[in-house]
Amino acid sequence: MQVDLFDFELPEHCIAQEPARPRDTARLLHVPLDGGLYDQSVRDLPDLLRAGDMLVLNNTKVIPARLTGHRQRPGGPLPGPKIEITLHKRVTPTQWQAFARPARKLADDDRLCFAEDFGATVVSKGDGGEVTLLFDGMASSLRDNLVAHGIMPLPPYIRRPADGDQHDGEDYQTVYAATEGAVAAPTAGLHFTDNLLKDLEARGVSSTFVTLHVGAGTFLPVKVDDTRDHRMHAEWGEITPETADAVNQTRRNGGRIVAVGTTALRLLESAVDDAGSIHPFSDETDIFITPGYSIKSADLLMTNFHLPRSTLYMLVCAFAGQSVMQRAYDHAINTGYRFYSYGDTSLLERKINTNNQ
């Protein structure tokens, strides 16, 4: 499909710079199959779901993956040029793929110094500003150094000082985050509070967890003209046998599966068979969902509002229908919904017909 089909005019002021406080006071646009668009709040979620439904939540935990350092070369000036690094995929416990800015100033075997006792070596350079880094020391020291010297890797659309914002350490993490490894948050989950989860449980809505370590590749724009030419960055995910059984049992009992976020949905779709059953999964996935793809794993999708020409907007068009989402996004822009990571959210019902309209 032509990427231009997923373009729309998004005023810059629509991109949220701060989250709603409290989290669950964010707006929620309910988009059911009856064709209506209903303005609600995240706190209304227990009333929008039914007893027997199940939430599938991504429990990945964001690491402070953005680093600023200086290049060092033998005989070169000290300090060398300033380099900003955003880790996006772990290769080994001490080796990571990362995006560097400006990457043109780096070459293989260059040294990067982030602090007096914290550095890395450029193993190789790839395309699009990507580098592979080997960090000094053990994996445990790398984790400690990221906590000490890294900042939360917010997307470039959220403006922050060079040294970050102290509130983002908590704001850009779900309350149920458990498994470290993501360098971007599963943002639909940022709206949940402990009290909201308790209210959903009291309603009879159960929850289960999957893990997909979201990479910084989720921020990359689609630069090709045709979706068939776009390459998704692979991300590691896991669905345990217990979670797969719980999801399948919910379906057998007549409950609906609610994927919380595009990350949870992409992982479920990576593990579903043609009959709609979920299988255990522990591997990388680079699944790319566009209109024409038949969603089999989830009945509802809770997801934030995404940017034009993004793979995430393409996914929601595949889930609920392209014309439905165009109308929903027009409504969201015209009525002041806030977009992207810290923005408001939506609850979409899966389109039964699999055509693109």
Secondary structure, 3 states (H helix, E strand, C coil): CEHHHHCCCCCHHHECCCCCCCHHHCEEEEECCCCCCEEEEHHHHHHHCCCCCEEEEECEEECCCEEEEEEECCCCCCCCCEEEEEEEEEEECCEEEEEEECHHHCCCCCEEEEECCEEEEEEEECCCCEEEEEECCCHHHHHHHHHHHCECCCCCCCCCCCCCCCCHHHHCCCCCCCEEEECCCCHHHHHCCHHHHHHHHHHCCEEEEEEECCCHHHHCCCCCCEHHHCCCCCEEEEECHHHHHHHHHHHHCCCCEEEECHHHHHHHHHCECCCCCECCEEEEECCCCCCCCCCCCCCEEEEECCCCCCHHHHHHHHHHCHHHHHHHHHHHHHCCCCECCCCCEEEEECCCCCCCC
